[in-house]
């Protein structure tokens, strides 16, 4: 029996070391590489259908009502006064579908449940809820593209397919993508901003600088916590890079000077995009008899 067990163990080890890696390298990897785009599109499409199928199955949340009415105010009255504690990007996306379908800001006083009243006074409440939640789907698609593109850039197409397959099965992103809240927009745009910064750091072209500026602005316009997430994540990544591959002060200074101009351009683009989302509005700050106009 011991001999049989030994032979069996040797046989299984032989299968693991010879057959399985051979199948992976000869069949699975070429298949994933050859059908990369088709597989990723299919995986993201299936996940999107799963999200859309649950939109009318979930009850409304308090955050959704507040975000919806703020976005509707932005599109209807071109003002943003009812909930300025969060930036407007995802709220605009949530209100855009109902707005295009004919929904408008109700002529009601500022009360706690005005978001619920906006749904209740709608001519098609279920349609308004469906279109409102559908506004989160583009951010989920961006989230999937970030996972897929980042994996492709770092590890190749086969790894990108597997990463996309695993990500589209995670229940929390799927659940949040079926609600009209700010969470999916924040996660997707922070990931996109970080990836854009990594690509720009590797090769500071003008296109990559503009992409970094735009996605950084989108992240900040999704939720103000991005103002903490992005610098902390990039700072930690930089510390790890300098610890693992210290370039030395001369090379580091050369890197800074080579990236400075494009970084400044990216910062200007980010500021302009943020200001544009706030309709180029100007506020006034009164201090020590000074009246300062501030974007």
ABEGO torsion letter per residue (X at the ends): XAAAAAAAAAAAAAAAAAAAAAAAAAAAAAAAAAAAAAAAAAAAAAAAAAAAAAAAABBBBAAAAAAAAAAAAAAAAGBBAABAABBAAAAAAAAAAAAAAGBBBBBBBBBAAAAAAAAAABABAAAAAAAAAAAAAAAAAAAAAAAAAAAAAAAEAAAAAAAAAAAAABAAAAAAAABBBAAAAAAAAAAAAAAAAAAAAABBBAAAAAAAAAAAAAAAAABAAAAAAAAAAAAAAAAAAAAABBAEAAAAAAAAAAAAAAAAAAAAAAAAAAAAAAGGBBBBBBBGGBBBBBX
